[in-house]
Amino acid sequence: EQGGVRPVVVLQNDQGNLCSPTVIAAAVTSKVGKKTWQPTHLTITNPNLPKDSVVLLEQIRTLDKKRLIEKVGSLSLVQVKEIDLKLSTSFGLDLNYEDVLNSLSRPKRGRKK
């Protein structure tokens, strides 16, 4: 678990950011050389951060918005999609939404009585 004051990546959707007093966020570390091979880590470069950093997508927290100090930057669409993929790995989710939606809309086959 990461401690101290540090940057985070807000993972919550825009609607949640507007309505909720909390945000869902992932910890960020500047220790890039440490475990960058992990499937839940994303290396990012941001001109507003003093060093290249790693988003730790296995370290997700709900934070009170009062704890947020300032916005440091934003991620590209490609980085957001990479985060989606790494979150799916962290949570064991299936990102093939079409297959998931198709399986939900198929009629259930039950036993005849």
C-alpha positions in Angstrom: 0.0 0.0 0.0 1.3 3.4 -1.0 1.4 6.0 1.8 1.9 9.8 2.1 0.8 12.5 -0.3 1.0 11.4 -3.8 -0.6 11.8 -7.2 -3.5 9.5 -8.2 -5.3 8.7 -11.4 -9.1 9.2 -11.0 -10.8 6.2 -12.4 -14.4 7.2 -11.7 -16.7 8.3 -14.5 -17.6 11.9 -15.1 -21.1 11.4 -13.6 -19.7 10.0 -10.4 -17.2 12.8 -10.3 -20.0 15.4 -10.5 -22.4 13.8 -8.0 -20.4 11.9 -5.4 -18.4 13.4 -2.5 -15.8 10.7 -3.2 -13.7 9.6 -6.1 -12.3 6.2 -7.1 -8.6 6.5 -7.8 -5.4 4.4 -8.4 -2.1 5.2 -6.7 0.8 6.5 -8.7 4.5 6.0 -7.9 7.7 7.5 -9.3 9.5 4.2 -8.8 9.4 3.2 -12.5 12.0 0.5 -12.5 10.1 -1.5 -9.9 7.8 -4.2 -11.3 6.9 -2.4 -14.5 6.3 -5.8 -16.1 3.2 -6.4 -13.9 0.0 -6.5 -16.0 -1.7 -4.0 -13.6 1.0 -1.3 -14.0 1.0 1.4 -16.6 4.0 3.7 -17.1 3.1 7.3 -17.8 4.9 10.5 -18.7 3.4 13.8 -17.7 5.1 17.1 -18.0 3.6 18.2 -14.7 5.1 15.4 -12.8 8.8 15.6 -11.8 9.5 12.0 -13.0 8.0 9.3 -15.2 5.6 7.4 -13.1 3.7 4.1 -12.8 -0.1 3.9 -12.2 -0.7 1.0 -9.8 -4.0 -0.4 -10.9 -4.0 -3.1 -8.2 -4.0 -0.2 -5.6 -7.4 1.3 -6.0 -9.1 3.5 -3.3 -12.2 5.5 -2.7 -11.0 8.9 -1.5 -12.9 11.9 -0.1 -12.7 14.7 -2.6 -11.5 17.0 0.2 -8.2 15.0 0.1 -7.5 16.0 -3.5 -5.2 19.0 -3.7 -4.9 19.9 -7.4 -5.4 18.5 -10.9 -1.9 17.7 -12.3 -2.9 16.7 -15.8 -5.0 14.3 -17.9 -4.4 11.1 -19.8 -4.7 10.4 -23.5 -7.5 8.3 -24.9 -4.9 5.5 -25.6 -3.8 5.6 -21.9 -7.4 5.5 -20.8 -7.9 2.4 -23.0 -4.8 0.8 -21.5 -6.1 1.5 -18.0 -9.4 -0.2 -19.0 -7.5 -3.3 -20.1 -5.3 -3.3 -17.0 -8.3 -2.9 -14.7 -10.0 -5.8 -16.4 -6.9 -7.8 -15.6 -6.9 -6.6 -12.0 -10.6 -7.4 -11.5 -10.8 -10.5 -13.7 -13.3 -8.8 -16.0 -14.2 -9.8 -19.6 -13.9 -6.7 -21.8 -15.5 -8.3 -24.8 -18.7 -6.3 -24.3 -20.4 -7.6 -27.4 -20.2 -11.2 -26.2 -21.4 -10.1 -22.7 -24.4 -8.2 -24.1 -25.3 -11.0 -26.5 -25.2 -13.6 -23.6 -27.5 -11.3 -21.5 -30.1 -10.8 -24.3 -30.3 -14.5 -25.4 -33.5 -16.3 -24.2 -32.8 -18.6 -21.3 -33.3 -22.2 -22.1 -35.1 -23.9 -19.3 -36.4 -27.4 -18.7 -39.8 -28.2 -19.9 -42.2 -29.2 -17.2 
